């Protein structure tokens, strides 16, 4: 059973985003980025109450900018999806969840050590250059459903 509803366009869009945001971190890094996308679709809380699809998550605007840097200025994001990343996106959409992104709704590359919180949310871990953050306890139960 899928973690969220999706179609072939969602797979392509996720694959492009995963590659653009984390290609340099290998397959595992791209899976972690994909997991955050799926978690945001599942999360009916905080900044993600009105995003219910992969497309809405990827093109979400917060504070006057797209949520993902790759959409704002990433040339790689605007290239076609490759089959290798499509396979990874399908894994995220159907079952894949691992620490530190398992329940994360945010990630970023600080180009420095990971801060203990980011916008008030606790640090859940780090993979290569990306720091992952999950919602504070009791603020977003929907992200933990189906774990």
PyMOL commands that set and color helices and strands:
alter all, ss='L'
color gray80, all
select helices_A, chain A and resi 8-42+46-48+54-58+69-73+76-78+83-94+141-144
alter helices_A, ss='H'
color red, helices_A
select strands_A, chain A and resi 61-62+65-66+104-108+117-118+121-127+130-134
alter strands_A, ss='S'
color yellow, strands_A
deselect
rebuild
show_as cartoon
